Amino acid sequence: MKEVKKPAAKKAAPKKAAAAKKSVAAPVSTKPAVSPEQRYKMIQEAAYYIAERHGFNGDSAYFWSQAEAEIDAKLGG
Protein backbone atom coordinates (compact mmCIF):
# COMPACT_ATOMS: atom_id res chain seq x y z
CA MET A 1 0.00 0.00 0.00
CA LYS A 2 1.29 3.44 -0.95
CA GLU A 3 1.72 6.05 1.69
CA VAL A 4 0.15 9.36 0.89
CA LYS A 5 2.31 12.21 1.98
CA LYS A 6 0.52 15.07 3.55
CA PRO A 7 1.70 18.51 2.57
CA ALA A 8 4.02 19.93 5.16
CA ALA A 9 2.44 22.52 7.35
CA LYS A 10 3.71 25.99 6.61
CA LYS A 11 5.84 27.38 9.31
CA ALA A 12 4.77 30.76 10.56
CA ALA A 13 7.10 33.46 9.39
CA PRO A 14 9.16 34.81 12.23
CA LYS A 15 7.71 38.01 13.57
CA LYS A 16 9.66 41.03 12.59
CA ALA A 17 10.91 43.27 15.33
CA ALA A 18 8.81 46.31 15.92
CA ALA A 19 9.47 48.79 13.18
CA ALA A 20 12.06 51.33 14.09
CA LYS A 21 10.58 54.68 14.88
CA LYS A 22 10.63 56.88 11.85
CA SER A 23 12.42 60.13 12.30
CA VAL A 24 10.08 63.04 11.87
CA ALA A 25 11.41 65.42 9.26
CA ALA A 26 10.98 69.12 9.70
CA PRO A 27 7.83 70.31 7.97
CA VAL A 28 8.47 71.56 4.48
CA SER A 29 7.62 75.18 4.12
CA THR A 30 5.16 75.97 1.38
CA LYS A 31 5.92 79.62 1.67
CA PRO A 32 7.94 80.81 -1.30
CA ALA A 33 11.34 82.26 -0.48
CA VAL A 34 10.94 85.98 -1.12
CA SER A 35 13.51 88.48 0.06
CA PRO A 36 12.37 91.62 1.85
CA GLU A 37 13.42 93.63 -1.19
CA GLN A 38 11.30 91.47 -3.51
CA ARG A 39 8.33 91.74 -1.14
CA TYR A 40 8.72 95.54 -1.06
CA LYS A 41 8.75 95.75 -4.86
CA MET A 42 5.66 93.52 -5.07
CA ILE A 43 3.81 95.74 -2.59
CA GLN A 44 4.94 98.85 -4.41
CA GLU A 45 3.60 97.58 -7.71
CA ALA A 46 0.32 96.38 -6.19
CA ALA A 47 -0.16 99.74 -4.44
CA TYR A 48 0.30 101.51 -7.78
CA TYR A 49 -2.41 99.43 -9.43
CA ILE A 50 -4.77 99.88 -6.48
CA ALA A 51 -4.25 103.65 -6.65
CA GLU A 52 -4.81 103.54 -10.42
CA ARG A 53 -8.17 101.79 -9.90
CA HIS A 54 -9.12 104.67 -7.60
CA GLY A 55 -8.07 107.26 -10.14
CA PHE A 56 -5.04 108.17 -8.00
CA ASN A 57 -7.45 109.94 -5.66
CA GLY A 58 -7.12 109.00 -2.04
CA ASP A 59 -4.67 108.26 0.67
CA SER A 60 -1.42 106.62 -0.46
CA ALA A 61 -1.02 104.98 2.97
CA TYR A 62 -4.40 103.31 2.48
CA PHE A 63 -3.36 102.01 -0.94
CA TRP A 64 -0.09 100.75 0.52
CA SER A 65 -1.82 98.93 3.38
CA GLN A 66 -4.26 97.34 0.95
CA ALA A 67 -1.38 96.21 -1.26
CA GLU A 68 0.54 94.88 1.74
CA ALA A 69 -2.43 92.79 2.86
CA GLU A 70 -2.94 91.49 -0.70
CA ILE A 71 0.72 90.49 -1.16
CA ASP A 72 0.99 88.94 2.29
CA ALA A 73 -2.11 86.86 1.56
CA LYS A 74 -0.61 85.67 -1.73
CA LEU A 75 2.68 84.83 -0.03
CA GLY A 76 0.90 82.95 2.72
CA GLY A 77 2.05 85.27 5.44
Order of alpha helices (4+ residues) and beta strands (2+ residues): alpha-alpha
